[in-house]
Every structure is written in structure tokens, then in C-alpha cells.
Amino acid sequence: MSALVSRKEKIFPFVVVIILAVLWLMPVYAMVVTSFKTQAEIADQRYMQPPAHLEWHNFEVAFKALEEGLVNSLIITIPSTFLCVFIGSLAAYYLILFQFRYATQVFFAIVVASFLPYQVVLIPLTQLMNALRLLDTYTGLILAYLIVNVPMATLIIATFFMKTPRSFLEAAAIDGCRPFTFYRRVLMPMSIPGVMSAAILVFVQVFNEFLLALALTLSPQVQPVMPVLATLKGSEVAQWQIQMAGAIITSIVPLVVFIFLSRYFISGLMAGYSKE
């Protein structure tokens, strides 16, 4: 009897995981099969039914429409990610390893800013960019993404810097190591998983962002890929097959980032559970 109960206890979590995986994959399945359908099949509204044949032309049309937006997104996302991680790591370094009077209050403000929906600052942020004459520019978008994402990068990296004993900094100072040299040669190499985790999250957040990209850009020469993707549905006839093909194309870049940097991301997540 006990063996039967033990077997049920092992099977039940497995069944739950399978059910959750199926539910999670259903939208992905609908996206993939829709991207290969013809306009006539889309008109039938049988989105879960496999296509009669694979319509690869949808991807060609979608890529031509998204090509400029993809380039714009990379031009904006790569420097935004680098600057967010660099500024966030410097801020975390100063907050965690240096003692000053209002460090706790500043750190609390960073936590609040990290979890505050950026939509609440959309209007003042747009007014700020307009006042700086940075609307519809790469610089304006990069600055906006820095304002929104630096608190999150600071918070993530700070949790890893907390694991560094202050004795390391004190020993380095005794040996004549300057603070920035300690940051560059000791602290950053020790915190690679946390830094890379922050970089991955910021990259995906910026690349997939829609609302700021829509509000702060006017011309297709600067507009990132997500607002362009939203227009692929069509105005008169719903071209879901083109938009779903575009969604698959735009998902490739974040997927590649996760594939190549997944070991850093996983080790960064597991580091929080490591025992001293």
C-alpha cells in the first residue's frame, strides 16, 4: 500500500507539469500553425487546425516589413543594455560596499522604482524627451530605456555584490588597489553570473518593449520592431498569418541571446540559493 501511495506521489507532480506545459505551449502552437496558413484558411477562423500546406511566403513578406525595425531595435537595444549594466553595476558597487548616510533609503527607492510600472511615467517621460528635442531619435529611446531599466539592473547586480565580503575591499585598499580597479578586476569577474543575468533581462525587456517605442517615435527610420510588428495585421483584412510569421521572426533574437547565455542566466538564478 505504501509503495502504491509513493508511486502516486511521484506521478502526480509529473502529470501537473505536463498539463501546465501543454497549456503554456498552446498559444505557441497557435502562433506557429497560423504563420504557415493562407489568407483563405485564416478567413475560416480555425486557428488550431494545421495548415493544408506550408506557406513560406508569409515569412518573406513579414521579414521585408520588419527588416528596418529589426536593425533599429538592435541599434537601440545593444547600447541600452551595456549602459544599463555599466551604470547599474557602478551604482550597486557604491551602495553595497561603501557606507554613507542614506544608503538604505536610496536602496529602498531603487527597489520601488524597479517594481513600479513604467506606464505611470510615460507622459512626463514623453514631455522630457520633447523638451530635450530627442523625440524620434535613437538617443531619446536609449535615454528613456536607461531611465526605466537602470533601477532593475542595479537591484539585480546589488544582490550579487552583497555576497562579497567587505574584507576583500579593505584588503585591496591596504594593498594600494584603487576602488575602480577593485571594481573592474575583482568585483565584476566575481559577479559574472549576476551581471549577465541583468544584461539578459534588460536586453529582452528593451527589445520586446512596445509602448515607449510607439510613444517616442514617429518615423519608420527610427521606430523599433515591435510597433512595426503591431501593424502587420493589416487595416482592412486581418492578415494574422503575416503577423504571426513576424512574431516568430522577432522572437529569434531574444531566443538566440538566451541560448548562448543560458548558462550564465541559470547560474545567476541558482546563486541566490547557494549556501554559505
C-alpha positions in Angstrom: 0.0 0.0 0.0 2.8 2.4 0.9 4.5 1.6 -2.4 1.3 2.5 -4.3 1.0 5.8 -2.4 4.6 6.6 -3.1 4.1 5.9 -6.8 1.1 8.2 -6.9 3.1 10.9 -5.2 5.7 10.7 -7.9 3.3 10.6 -10.8 1.1 13.5 -9.6 3.7 16.3 -10.0 4.7 14.9 -13.4 1.1 15.0 -14.6 0.7 18.5 -13.3 3.8 19.7 -15.1 2.7 18.0 -18.3 -0.7 19.8 -18.1 0.9 23.2 -17.4 3.3 22.7 -20.3 0.5 21.9 -22.7 -1.4 25.0 -21.6 1.7 27.1 -21.9 2.5 25.7 -25.4 -1.0 26.1 -26.8 -0.5 29.8 -27.8 2.9 29.0 -29.2 1.3 26.2 -31.3 -1.4 28.5 -32.5 1.2 31.1 -33.5 3.3 28.6 -35.4 0.4 26.9 -37.3 -1.2 30.3 -38.1 2.1 31.6 -39.6 2.0 28.9 -42.3 -1.6 29.4 -43.4 -3.1 31.1 -46.4 -5.5 34.0 -46.3 -8.4 31.7 -47.1 -7.6 29.5 -44.1 -7.4 32.5 -41.9 -10.8 33.5 -43.0 -12.2 30.2 -41.8 -11.0 31.1 -38.3 -9.8 27.6 -37.5 -6.7 28.8 -35.8 -5.8 25.5 -34.0 -6.1 23.4 -37.2 -2.8 22.6 -39.0 -2.4 24.3 -42.4 -3.1 22.4 -45.6 0.4 23.2 -46.8 3.3 25.4 -45.5 3.0 28.9 -46.8 6.7 30.1 -46.5 5.8 33.3 -48.4 4.4 34.7 -45.2 7.8 34.8 -43.6 9.3 36.5 -46.7 6.6 39.2 -46.6 7.0 39.6 -42.8 10.8 39.9 -42.9 10.7 42.6 -45.6 8.3 44.6 -43.5 10.3 44.1 -40.3 13.8 44.4 -41.6 14.4 48.1 -40.9 12.7 47.8 -37.5 14.9 44.8 -36.5 18.0 46.9 -37.3 16.7 49.8 -35.3 15.9 47.6 -32.4 19.5 46.2 -32.3 20.9 49.8 -32.6 18.9 50.8 -29.6 19.0 47.6 -27.5 22.7 46.8 -27.5 23.9 50.2 -26.2 21.0 50.4 -23.8 21.9 47.0 -22.3 25.5 47.9 -22.0 24.9 51.3 -20.4 22.2 49.9 -18.0 24.5 47.2 -16.8 27.5 49.5 -16.5 25.6 52.3 -14.7 23.7 49.8 -12.6 26.9 47.9 -11.5 28.6 51.2 -10.5 25.5 52.2 -8.5 25.3 48.8 -6.8 29.1 48.9 -6.0 28.7 52.3 -4.3 25.5 51.3 -2.4 26.7 48.0 -1.1 30.4 48.3 -0.5 30.6 51.9 0.6 28.9 53.2 3.8 27.1 56.5 3.5 24.2 58.0 5.5 21.3 57.4 3.2 22.3 54.1 1.6 19.3 52.2 3.0 16.8 54.9 1.8 18.4 55.0 -1.7 18.3 51.3 -2.0 14.7 51.2 -1.0 13.9 53.8 -3.6 15.6 51.7 -6.2 13.5 48.6 -5.2 10.3 50.7 -5.5 11.4 52.1 -8.9 12.2 48.5 -10.1 8.7 47.3 -9.5 6.9 50.5 -10.5 5.1 50.1 -13.8 6.8 52.4 -16.3 3.5 53.4 -17.8 2.9 55.8 -14.9 5.8 57.9 -16.1 5.0 57.7 -19.8 3.6 61.2 -20.1 6.3 63.0 -18.2 8.9 61.0 -19.9 7.5 62.0 -23.3 7.4 65.6 -22.2 11.0 65.4 -21.1 12.1 63.9 -24.4 10.2 66.6 -26.2 11.8 69.3 -24.1 15.3 67.9 -24.9 14.4 67.6 -28.6 15.0 63.9 -28.5 11.7 62.6 -29.8 12.0 60.3 -32.8 15.8 59.7 -32.2 17.9 56.8 -31.2 19.4 58.9 -28.4 16.0 59.6 -27.0 14.9 56.0 -26.9 18.2 54.9 -25.4 17.9 57.5 -22.7 14.3 56.5 -22.0 15.3 52.9 -21.6 18.1 53.8 -19.3 15.7 55.7 -17.0 13.3 52.8 -17.0 15.8 49.9 -16.7 18.8 51.1 -14.6 16.9 50.5 -11.3 16.2 46.9 -12.2 19.8 46.3 -13.3 21.1 48.0 -10.1 18.9 45.8 -7.9 19.9 42.5 -9.6 23.6 43.2 -9.6 23.5 44.6 -6.0 22.1 41.2 -4.7 25.3 39.6 -6.1 27.6 42.3 -4.8 26.1 41.7 -1.3 27.9 38.3 -1.2 31.3 40.0 -1.5 32.8 40.4 2.0 33.9 43.9 2.9 37.2 42.4 3.9 38.0 42.0 0.2 37.7 45.7 -0.3 39.7 46.6 2.8 42.5 44.2 1.9 42.6 45.6 -1.6 42.8 49.1 -0.2 45.7 48.1 2.1 47.5 46.7 -1.0 47.1 50.0 -2.8 44.2 48.9 -5.1 42.0 51.8 -6.1 38.2 51.5 -5.8 37.6 51.4 -9.6 40.4 48.9 -10.1 38.9 46.7 -7.4 35.5 47.1 -9.2 37.0 46.2 -12.6 39.4 43.5 -11.8 38.0 41.8 -8.7 34.3 42.5 -8.2 33.0 42.3 -11.7 34.8 39.0 -12.5 33.4 37.5 -9.3 29.9 38.6 -10.2 29.7 37.5 -13.8 26.5 35.4 -13.3 24.7 38.3 -11.8 25.9 40.8 -14.3 25.0 38.5 -17.2 21.6 37.8 -15.7 20.9 41.6 -15.5 22.2 42.0 -19.1 19.8 39.3 -20.4 16.8 40.6 -18.6 17.5 44.2 -19.8 18.2 43.1 -23.3 14.9 41.2 -23.6 13.0 43.9 -21.8 14.2 46.6 -24.2 14.0 44.5 -27.4 10.4 43.5 -26.6 9.2 46.9 -25.4 6.3 48.3 -27.2 4.7 51.4 -25.5 7.7 53.6 -25.2 8.8 52.7 -28.7 5.4 53.7 -30.0 5.1 56.9 -28.0 8.7 58.3 -28.6 9.0 57.6 -32.3 7.2 58.9 -35.4 9.1 57.8 -38.4 10.0 54.2 -39.6 13.6 55.3 -39.9 13.9 55.2 -36.1 11.0 53.0 -35.0 11.9 49.7 -33.3 10.5 46.4 -34.5 7.6 45.9 -32.0 5.4 48.8 -33.2 6.1 47.7 -36.8 5.0 44.2 -35.8 1.7 45.5 -34.5 0.9 47.0 -37.9 1.4 43.7 -39.8 -2.2 42.6 -39.0 -3.5 44.8 -41.7 -6.1 47.6 -41.7 -8.9 46.3 -43.9 -8.3 42.5 -44.0 -6.9 40.7 -40.9 -3.6 39.1 -42.0 -2.9 37.1 -38.9 -0.7 34.8 -40.9 1.7 37.7 -41.7 1.7 39.0 -38.1 2.3 35.5 -36.6 5.2 34.9 -39.0 6.6 38.3 -38.0 6.2 37.3 -34.3 8.3 34.2 -34.9 11.0 36.3 -36.7 11.2 38.9 -33.9 11.4 36.1 -31.2 14.5 34.7 -32.8 16.8 37.4 -31.4 15.9 37.1 -27.7 15.9 33.3 -28.2 19.4 33.3 -29.5 20.5 35.5 -26.6 19.0 33.0 -24.1 20.6 30.0 -25.9 24.1 31.4 -25.9 23.9 33.0 -22.4 21.7 30.5 -20.7 24.5 29.0 -18.6 25.1 32.4 -17.1 21.4 33.1 -16.5 20.9 29.7 -14.8 24.0 30.0 -12.6 22.8 33.5 -11.7 19.4 32.2 -10.6 21.0 29.4 -8.7 23.5 31.6 -7.0 20.7 33.1 -4.9 20.0 29.6 -3.4 23.6 28.7 -2.7 24.6 28.1 0.9 27.4 29.9 2.5 
